[in-house]
C-alpha cells in the first residue's frame, strides 16, 4: 500500500532522513519510535507532502507521489493526518469543523456531512459537544474532534504525529482509547509517539528510527521484548529502567525525586508502584545509607515490569552493612508498607552489598 524507496530529506547541508526503505501493507498499524530529532515526524510529513522529500521515491497504491505531475491533492485524500496541535477552526462549532472538508472536497451535501459527522462524534464520545466551539473543550476533547474530522474524509491511511504529546496526563487515556479502537477496526495507520504503552497496544509493527534511517524494523513483541540491534536495545531498556548514581552527601535528592516522577509518568507506572520506588530511594538510600555509610557511593537501578505488575529496585554500595541493623526503625517500617520482599547479599570478593526490593501493585 505504501512503499518508501531510498527516500531522503535534507534541509540545506543538514540531512535528516538518509535512506528510508520500507513497505507498509494494508491493515498494518505502524508505530514509529526513537530518540527526538531522528526524523520520525519528518518521515510522516514527507509521506503526505507537507514537506516534500529531496530524494528517492514514495508509492501509495502503486502511484508514485514523487513523480513529476502527480496529483498530490488527490493522493492526500487517501491519507488523513492528526497533528499534536489539533488545528481546529476556532470560529466554527465542533460539527462545522467536521463537515467542512467533506462538503468542500468530497462534494457531500450539508445534510450528508452532518449525519456522518454526528456518527463520528458518537464514535469518539463527543456527540453532546457538536454545537460547542473548540475553545470550550479540553485538550483531550479537541484531539478526539480532530480524529473525527480526519475520519470524516474516509481516508485509507491515517497518520498520527505525536497525538498525545500536547495533552495533560489526565487526558491522554481518552485519546489513546479512540486510537486503540481504530487499530482494532483494521485501518492502516502510522503513529509517531513517545508513549510506549500506546505503541505496544495499537501496533503490529514497530520502526525504530535512528541515524536518519529505519534502524530496526520488527513486530511489536520483537522490538520491545527481543530487539536485535544495540541502539534499539539501549533505547528500549532506558524506557524500562531508571539508574541513579549517588556519589556524595551533597547529592541532589530533590532532583532525584523529580527524575523518578518523570520515569513513572513516561512508563505509565501505577501510582502504588511509583510510591514504592520513591520510598525505596528516599528511606533506604537517603535516610539510612547516606547516614550510616562512611563514604556514600550508592548505585540504584529501578526496573518496571508491566507484564508482572511489579517493580524491582536494586541498590548496591561498598561495605557489609545490613539496613536492618540501623537504630532508626521508622524508615524500614515505611519501606515494609510498599515492598513484598527484600533480599540482602554481601559479596566478600568485591566488598559490595546488594539489596533487591520487590514491589507489587496491590
C-alpha positions in Angstrom: 0.0 0.0 0.0 2.9 2.4 0.9 6.4 2.0 -0.2 9.5 4.1 0.5 12.5 3.6 -1.8 15.7 5.2 -0.8 13.8 8.3 0.4 15.9 11.2 1.7 15.1 14.6 3.2 17.7 17.3 3.7 17.4 20.9 4.8 20.4 22.5 3.1 23.5 20.7 4.3 21.6 19.0 7.2 20.4 15.5 6.2 17.5 14.4 8.4 16.5 11.3 6.5 19.3 9.5 4.7 17.9 6.3 3.2 14.4 5.2 4.1 13.3 1.9 2.7 10.2 0.1 3.9 6.8 -1.2 2.9 3.5 -0.6 4.8 0.9 -3.2 3.9 -2.9 -2.6 4.0 -4.2 -3.0 7.6 -0.7 -2.5 9.2 -0.6 -0.4 12.3 2.9 1.0 12.4 4.5 2.8 15.5 7.5 5.0 14.8 9.7 5.3 17.9 13.2 6.5 18.7 15.1 9.5 20.2 13.9 13.0 19.5 15.4 14.5 16.3 15.7 11.3 14.4 13.2 12.2 11.6 10.1 10.4 12.7 7.7 13.3 12.2 9.7 14.4 9.1 9.0 10.9 7.5 5.3 11.4 8.1 5.3 14.9 6.6 7.2 13.6 3.6 4.6 10.9 3.0 1.7 13.4 2.7 4.0 16.0 1.0 3.6 18.7 3.7 7.4 18.6 3.5 8.4 17.0 0.1 11.3 14.6 0.1 14.6 15.7 -1.5 15.4 12.3 -2.9 14.2 8.8 -3.5 10.6 7.6 -4.2 7.3 7.2 -2.4 4.5 5.0 -3.7 0.9 4.8 -2.4 -1.3 2.2 -4.0 1.1 1.9 -6.9 1.1 5.6 -7.7 4.5 7.4 -7.3 3.9 10.6 -5.3 7.4 11.8 -6.1 6.9 11.6 -9.9 6.5 14.9 -11.8 2.9 15.8 -12.4 1.5 13.6 -9.6 -1.8 15.0 -8.4 -0.8 15.4 -4.7 -4.1 16.8 -3.6 -6.0 13.8 -4.9 -3.5 11.4 -3.3 -3.7 13.3 0.0 -7.4 12.5 0.2 -6.3 8.9 0.8 -4.4 10.0 3.8 -5.7 11.7 6.9 -3.3 13.3 9.4 -3.9 14.1 13.0 -1.5 16.6 14.5 -0.4 17.2 18.1 -1.8 20.8 17.9 -5.3 19.8 16.8 -5.6 22.5 14.1 -9.3 23.1 14.6 -11.1 26.2 13.3 -11.9 28.2 16.4 -14.6 30.2 14.6 -16.6 27.1 13.8 -18.5 24.7 16.0 -17.4 21.2 16.5 -19.8 19.7 13.9 -18.9 22.5 11.4 -15.2 21.6 11.8 -16.0 18.0 10.8 -18.4 18.9 8.0 -16.2 21.5 6.3 -13.8 19.2 4.3 -16.4 16.6 3.2 -18.6 19.4 1.8 -15.8 21.3 0.1 -13.6 18.4 -1.2 -15.9 15.4 -1.4 -19.0 17.2 -2.6 -21.2 15.9 0.1 -24.4 17.7 0.9 -24.5 19.5 4.2 -27.1 17.0 5.5 -24.9 14.1 4.5 -21.9 15.7 6.1 -23.8 16.5 9.2 -25.2 12.9 9.5 -21.7 11.5 9.0 -20.2 14.0 11.4 -22.6 13.1 14.2 -22.0 9.4 13.7 -18.2 10.0 14.1 -18.8 12.3 17.2 -20.7 9.5 18.8 -17.9 7.1 17.9 -15.4 9.3 19.8 -17.8 10.0 22.6 -18.5 13.7 21.9 -21.9 13.9 20.2 -23.2 16.2 23.0 -20.4 18.7 22.2 -21.5 19.0 18.5 -22.7 22.7 18.8 -19.9 23.8 21.1 -16.8 25.8 20.0 -13.3 24.4 20.3 -12.4 27.0 23.0 -14.9 25.3 25.4 -13.2 21.9 25.0 -10.4 20.3 27.0 -7.2 19.2 25.1 -8.3 15.6 25.0 -11.7 16.5 23.6 -10.1 18.7 21.0 -7.9 15.8 19.9 -10.8 13.5 19.7 -12.6 16.1 17.5 -9.5 16.3 15.3 -9.6 12.5 14.9 -13.3 12.6 14.0 -12.6 15.3 11.4 -9.9 13.1 9.8 -12.2 10.1 9.7 -14.9 12.2 8.0 -12.8 12.2 4.8 -12.9 8.3 4.9 -9.1 8.0 4.4 -7.4 4.7 3.5 -4.5 5.7 5.7 -4.4 7.6 9.0 -1.2 9.3 10.1 -0.8 10.4 13.8 2.0 12.8 14.6 2.5 12.7 18.4 -1.3 12.8 19.1 -1.0 12.8 22.9 2.2 14.9 23.4 0.4 18.2 24.0 -2.1 16.7 26.4 -2.3 16.9 30.2 -1.5 13.4 31.6 -5.1 13.0 32.8 -6.4 13.4 29.2 -4.0 11.0 27.4 -6.1 7.9 28.1 -9.3 9.2 26.4 -7.4 9.8 23.1 -5.5 6.5 23.4 -8.8 4.7 23.7 -10.1 6.1 20.4 -6.8 5.3 18.6 -7.0 1.7 20.0 -10.5 1.3 18.6 -9.3 2.5 15.2 -6.4 -0.1 15.3 -8.9 -2.9 16.0 -11.1 -1.7 13.1 -8.3 -2.7 10.6 -7.4 0.8 9.4 -4.0 1.3 8.0 -2.2 3.6 10.5 1.2 5.1 11.2 1.8 6.8 14.5 4.7 8.7 15.8 4.7 8.5 19.6 6.8 8.6 22.7 4.0 6.9 24.6 5.4 3.3 24.6 2.2 1.8 26.1 0.3 3.3 23.2 2.8 2.0 20.7 2.5 -1.5 22.2 -1.3 -1.5 22.2 -2.0 -0.2 18.7 0.8 -1.5 16.6 1.6 -4.8 14.9 4.9 -3.5 13.6 7.4 -1.0 15.1 10.0 1.0 13.3 12.9 2.2 15.5 14.5 5.2 13.9 18.0 6.5 14.5 20.9 8.0 12.5 18.4 9.1 9.8 17.4 5.6 8.8 15.0 2.9 9.9 17.5 1.3 12.3 15.3 -1.7 13.2 12.0 -3.0 11.8 10.1 -5.8 13.5 7.0 -7.0 15.2 5.9 -5.2 18.3 6.9 -8.1 20.5 10.3 -8.4 18.9 11.2 -4.7 19.2 10.1 -4.3 22.8 11.0 -7.7 24.1 13.8 -9.1 21.9 15.4 -6.2 20.0 18.3 -7.3 17.8 20.4 -4.2 17.4 22.4 -2.4 20.2 20.8 1.0 19.9 17.3 -0.4 19.9 18.2 -2.5 23.0 19.6 0.6 24.8 16.6 2.7 23.8 14.0 0.2 25.0 16.0 -0.5 28.2 16.1 3.2 29.0 12.3 3.3 28.8 12.0 0.5 31.4 15.0 1.2 33.7 15.9 4.2 35.9 19.5 4.5 37.1 20.7 6.8 39.9 24.3 7.2 40.9 24.7 8.7 44.4 28.3 9.8 44.9 28.3 12.2 47.8 26.3 13.5 50.7 25.6 16.6 48.7 23.6 14.6 46.1 20.6 16.4 44.7 17.8 14.3 46.3 15.1 16.8 45.2 16.3 16.3 41.6 16.2 12.5 42.1 12.6 12.6 43.2 11.7 14.6 40.1 13.6 12.1 37.9 11.6 9.2 39.5 8.3 11.0 38.8 9.3 11.5 35.2 10.3 7.9 34.9 6.9 6.8 36.3 5.0 9.2 34.1 6.8 8.1 30.8 6.2 4.4 31.6 2.7 4.9 32.9 3.6 3.1 36.1 0.7 2.6 38.6 0.8 5.1 41.5 1.4 2.5 44.2 4.5 1.2 42.4 5.7 4.7 41.9 5.2 5.4 45.6 7.2 2.3 46.4 10.1 3.3 44.2 10.1 6.7 45.8 10.0 5.1 49.3 12.9 2.7 48.5 15.1 5.5 47.3 14.2 8.0 50.0 14.0 5.8 53.0 16.8 3.3 52.2 19.3 5.4 50.3 18.9 8.9 51.7 17.6 8.2 55.2 19.6 5.1 56.1 22.6 4.5 53.8 23.5 8.2 53.4 23.7 8.5 57.1 25.3 5.1 58.0 27.9 4.6 55.3 31.3 6.3 55.8 31.5 7.0 52.1 28.1 7.0 50.3 28.7 5.6 46.9 25.3 4.1 46.1 24.0 2.8 42.7 20.3 2.4 42.3 18.5 0.6 39.4 14.7 0.6 39.3 13.1 -1.7 36.7 9.4 -1.8 36.0 7.7 -5.0 34.7 4.3 -4.2 33.2 3.7 -7.9 32.5 4.1 -8.9 36.2 2.7 -5.6 37.6 5.8 -5.2 39.7 8.9 -3.1 40.2 12.4 -4.2 41.3 14.8 -1.7 43.0 18.4 -2.9 43.2 20.7 -0.9 45.5 24.5 -1.5 45.6 27.1 0.1 47.8 30.5 -0.7 49.3 30.8 -2.4 52.7 29.0 -5.0 54.7 26.1 -3.1 56.2 22.6 -4.6 56.6 19.9 -1.9 56.8 18.1 -3.9 59.4 20.9 -3.1 61.8 20.2 0.6 61.8 19.0 2.1 65.1 16.2 4.1 63.2 13.4 1.6 62.5 10.9 4.1 61.1 12.4 4.2 57.5 12.3 0.4 57.5 8.7 0.3 58.5 7.8 2.7 55.8 9.7 0.5 53.3 7.8 -2.6 54.5 4.5 -1.0 53.7 5.4 -1.0 50.0 7.7 -3.9 49.5 6.7 -7.5 49.2 10.3 -8.9 49.5 13.7 -7.6 50.5 16.8 -9.6 49.8 20.3 -8.7 51.1 23.6 -10.1 49.9 27.2 -9.2 50.6 30.0 -10.3 48.2 33.2 -10.6 50.1 35.4 -10.7 47.0 34.2 -7.3 45.7 33.2 -5.9 49.0 29.8 -4.8 47.6 26.5 -5.2 49.3 23.3 -5.6 47.2 19.7 -5.2 48.3 16.9 -6.2 45.9 13.4 -4.9 46.8 10.3 -6.1 45.0 7.2 -4.0 45.0 3.8 -5.3 43.8 0.9 -3.2 42.6 -1.6 -4.2 45.3 
